Amino acid sequence: MKKLITLITLCISSVLFAQDITGTWNGLLKVPGTTVRLVINITKTETGYSATMDSPDQGAKGIPVTTISFENNTLAFAIPAGKLEYKGTWENNIIKGTYKQNGYEIPLDLGRDEIKIEKPKRPQEPQPPYGYYTEDVTFKNENAGITLAGTLTLPKKEGNYPAVVLISGSGPQDRNSELLDHKPFLVLADYLTKNGIAVLRFDDRGVGESQGVFATSTSADFSTDAEAAFNYLKSRPEINKNKIGLIGHSEGGMIAPMVAARNNSVAFLVLMAGPGISGDEILMKQNYLINKAGGMPEEELQKLGSINRKSYDVILKESDMDAIKSGLSQIYNTEMKPLFLEKGIPQEQVDQYSQMQIAELTSPWFLYFIRYNPAPNLEKVKCPVLAINGSKDLQVPPQEDLAGIKNATTKGGNKKVTTKELPNLNHLFQECTTGEVSEYETIEQTIAPVALNEISTWIKQQVK
């Protein structure tokens, strides 16, 4: 009997030992309002395992996994720079586990089968052959010591063309600024190139084929990437060095003036939903408008607004990180928690949400954004500026931000500034009904023709 038990034990051990986690694992992350596919690519090394992570729906590929282990049927990996970790147990060739980011936990199972999602119609998305010259390029940000990768499109392979650099909005974006199956920078680049304007669009640092770390970077860091792209265009013989401008969307509309304020060779700026008021004020108005559109009662809107105001004031007042976290924790525990508990939300979920919010607000990007006032840089901009917003933009309120841009540039003596509010367009410049974020994915249109024409016509007037 003892020999039989030993034999059975050896058989079980050999089965466990034979389990091979190398290869590709696929999971579907269900977050509020959407789903995101994650792909984990695991390889065996001499000392254990190494891995990379892809997020196809966000256009991110080859994100290095910092630590990974597989012991006692448990897979664990982490990307500390993104405040991300995962832990799951192997069961019948499926790894059942929990994805955790910024303290927020979401169930996530990983399997071998590829997850396919039927893509919505995107009629504006151009398909090859494009009818113009396209080249994948790389360029160096000497200041950061990283190489960035992008795509340069030219009306024809040879010539001397005006050009623009496209600067993406917040969050890790690839060169097409892909979001919810929309590729706005691909559509914009296609339109402008067909109108005789060369375009350089590039992967954000740490995204796609670009080097660097995105998670710990701020808008100031991203401005050096945009300036490196601008300088690269100046090195190209096909580009007219005196007619290179910048187009920035959302946060990119905040970054573009940073570059122009310190580089007077920037020929023009196009700010698409660019901030004209301070970061904390944008967030206050954004939170109010989005929640109001979502049906939140006015009384709750006011309570939440008060909590947000106090939270941002802590960040504006304090410089010590411990003091900031302590102040935020006190506000969330005394004011936010009772509000949520009254609604019957379990305390555990409330605590997780609070931790996630505090982690987000104290990230380098958020700290910088909340404290940033665009006015000083806008006052230094001397080149022509076109600032446009959609009238139904709930993320960067058009009236306040366009007025802020106009006031700051006027104060700086710039008389070559045009501001326009385009009717019935949302933050992505889609023709919309409500402007709510939930509409972005369901709208087939990527960028309204009126916005594309406005940008192209104005640029051609500047580069005559």
Secondary structure, DSSP 8 states (H G I E B T S, - for coil): -HHHHHHHHHHHHHHHHH----EEEEEEEEETTEEEEEEEEEEE-SSSEEEEEEEGGGTEEEEE-SEEEEETTEEEEEEGGGTEEEEEEEETTEEEEEEEETTEEEEEEEBSS---------TT---SS-SSEEEEEEEEETTTTEEEEEEEEESSSSS-EEEEEEE--SS---TT--BTTB-HHHHHHHHHHHTT-EEEEE--TTSTT--S-STT--HHHHHHHHHHHHHHHHT-TTEEEEEEEEEEETHHHHHHHHHHHH-TT---EEEES---S-HHHHHHHHHHHHHHHTT--HHHHHHHHHHHHHHHHHHHH--SHHHHHHHHHHHIIIIIHHHHHTTT--HHHHHHHHHHHHHHHTSHHHHHHHH--SHHHHHH--S-EEEEEETT-SSS-HHHHHHHHHHHHHHTT---EEEEEETTB-TT--B-SS--GGGTTT-S-SS-HHHHHHHHHHHHHHT-
